[in-house]
Amino acid sequence: MSQQVISTRLAFRRQVDVVGALILRDLHTRFDRAAMYLIAVCWPLAHIAIVVTIYRIVGARVWLGTDPILFFALGVLPFILFTYPCRWVAQAIPDNRILLQIPRVQIIDLLVARVVLECVTAFAVTFVCIGVLILMGSTFQPYDPLDLIGALGASLLLGVGTGLAAAVFVGIRQRAMIVILLFNILLYSLSGLIFLPGNLPAEIRDALSWNPLMHGVEWAREAYYGDYHSVVLNKGYLISMGVGLLLFGLVAERMLRGRILRS
């Protein structure tokens, strides 16, 4: 085995150790103990419960199926898998800036550690959400389970990609976080959570189709309800947006690393 290969392996192991240590620190500082992490996982369920309660009070129509909780949960879950990783990844540098004084810790390490933690949390949230739906009496039987996993995974990819791209600008100026939060609210409002885009006039439907999150919601519905065929769903657009933002974030971090460190 060449010396170069050995050096590369050692460097990779050191980076893995650094990222692992950052994940453990993030868990400790954000959640302190296991109970706090459990609360963080269950908090998105409270989000779903609040949304369902509001829409049932105002009498929002259930366009698919007969279970309103399931219908709204399928709409809210892609949003949760987008917005929580987006928010926390974007906040990674300000939350851990003091660690950049340690020579072995780089900006990319902070971002990778936060991405890994948020992906694990997203999987936990998904499993807990499905479990709660079943316990509440919902018959959770997706028409195409693998396609549903793809929809949720693509929504998570979009959240991670958006968060990584946003993290660079938040790292330079923390006020940019306000823009990210407002942007998430806008996407949420136009994601088709309480309506079916196919029922809208073509002009409005085409305008809303630029919202990548809407494709995540429509993808989840189409995967679950076998008799529903979205007229606006573009899986390639959602995935390409997620990948594009992810690559943009990595390139921007590399190019603007000096400005981030000086901020």
N, C-alpha and C positions, 0 to 999 in steps of 0.2 A: 504494500500500500504506500503510495507516494506521500511525501511530507506535506504537499499541498492539500491532499484529501484529508489527512489527519488534522491539519490546521483548520480546515473548513468545518469539520465535525466538531472540533473543540469550540470554535466560535459560535456555531449553531447551538450547542449545548449551553453555553454561557448566556446566550440570548433567551433561550427557553427558561433558564433559571431566573433571569431577571424578570421576564414576563410573569412567571409563576409567582414570584415574590410580590410583584405589583398587584396581581389578582387577589392574593391573600390580604394585602394591606387594604385594598379597596373594599373587600368584604368586611374587614374589621372596622374601618373608619365609617363606612356608610351604614352598616347593619349591626355592628357591635357584637351581636350574638345571633344564634340560629333563629330565635323567635322573630327578630327584626327582619331577617331575610324572608321568613315565611310570610310576614305581613307584606313585604314588598312584592312577593309573588301573588298574594291574594288581592292586593290593592286594585289591579286591573279588573278583577271580578266585581269589585264595588263599582268601578266605572261602568261595566256592562249593566249591572243592576240598576244604577241611576238612570242610564239612558233608556232601558226598557220600561222603567217605572214612569218616566216622563212621557214617553210616546204612548203608553197605554192610557195615561190620564187624559192626554189630548186626543185620544182616539185615532192615532195614526194607523193607517190601513196595513194589514199584512198581505203583501202581494203574492207571496209564495207559501205553499203549505198551509197548515192550520195552527201551528205552534208559534205564537208571537215571540216568545223568549228565544227560541231557536233561530227564527228569522233575523231578529236584531243582533243576536250573538254572532251569527255568521258575518254580519256587516261590521260589527265593532271589533271583532278579533283581528282581522287584517290591519285595521287602524292601530290597534294596540301594539301589534308586532312591528308596526312602522314607527309610531311616535315615541314609545319608550326608549328603544335603542337609539333613535335619532337624537333625542334630548340628552341622554346620558353620555353618548359618545361625543357629542358636540361640546359637552362640559368637561371632558377628560383633562384637558391641559390646565384650565384654571383650578380645577380641583386638586391637581397634583403638581403644580408648578414648582413647589419647593423641592421636589425630588430631582428636578433637573440639575440641581447643584451637585448631585452625586455623579462622578465621572462616567460610570458605566451605564447610567440611565439616559436614554435618548427619547426625543419626542415620540418617535414611532413606537417605542416600547409602551408608553402611556396609552397610545391609541389602540394598539393590538390587545393589551390587557383588558381595556374597557370593552372592546368588541367581543372578545371571548366571553367575558362575564355576562354581557347583555344577551348574547346568543344562548348561553346556558339558561339564563333567567327566562328568555322567551320560550324555550322548550318546556320549562317547568310551568309557565303560565298557561300554555296551550293544553298540557295534560290535565292540569288542575281544572281549567275551564270546562273541558269535555267531561271530566269526572263529576263536576257540580251539576252540569246539565243533565247527566244521566240520573244523579241522585234526586233531582227535582222532577223527574218523571218524563223528561224529554226522550224521545226515541231517536238516539243518535245513530243513524244508519246512512252514511253518505253513499251516493250512487257510485262514485269513483274515489275511493280513499286516497289512492296515490296522487290523483289530480288535485285533491284537496290539500294534501301535503305540499304539492308544488305551489299552490296558490299562497299558502301561508309562508312557505319558504321564500317565495319571490317578494312578498310584502316585507319580510324580515330583511332581505337583501336590500330592498329600497331604503328601509330605515337605516341600516348600517352605512350604506353608501352616502345617503344624505347627511347623516351624522358625521361621517369622516370628512366629507367636503366642508361642512359647516365648522368643524372643529378647528380648521386652519384659521378661519376668520375670527372665530370666538377667541382663539389663542392670541390673536393680534389685538383685538378689541372686544372685551367681554360684553359690551352693550349689544353686539351683534346677536346675542342669545335672544334678545327681545324679538328681533326679526324672525328668528327660527321658530319661536313659539307662535307668533302671529301667522306665519306661513303654515304651520301644522293645523291651526284652527281653520284656515281657509281651505286646505285640502280636505279636512274633515267635513266641512259644511257642503262641499261640492263632490263628495265621494259616492253619493247615491245610497247612503245608509237607509233612508226612509222612503226612497222611491226607486223605481226601475228606470234607468236611463232610456230604455227602449220605448217607454210611454211618452217621452218628451218629443216636442217638435224637432225635426232634423237639425235645424240651425243651432238650437240650444244643446242638443245631444252631441253634435260635432265639436262644439266649443268645450264642453265638459270632458270630452274624451282626451284632452291634453293633460288632464289630471291623472298621473300614473296610479295613484292610490285607488281611483275608481275601478281600474282594471283588476286590482287585487280583490276588491269586494265582489265584482262581477265574476271573477274566476272562481272564488270560493262558492258562490251561489250555484254556478253552473256545475261545479264538481259535486255539490251535495244534492241538488234537485235534478234528477235525471231528465225531467220533462222541460227543463228551462234551458233555452239557448239564447245567450246574450247577442244582441245585434251590434254591440260596440266593443266587445272584448278583443283585446290585442295582447296576447301573452308575450310576444316578442318585444313589444314596446315597453312593457313593465320590466322585463328582465334586462333589456338593453339600457334602460334608465338607471337601474340599480347598479349594473356593472360599470356604466359610464361614470356615474357619480363616485363610485368606489375608486376607479382609476384616477379620476380628477383629483380626489382628495389625496391620494398617494403622491401624485406629481406635484400638487400645490404644496404639500408638506415639505417635499424635498427642495422646492424652489424658494419657499418663504421661511425656511427654518431659521435663518438669521434674524428676520424681523420678529418671529415668535419669541425667540430667546431674548431679544432686546425689549420686548413689551413688558 
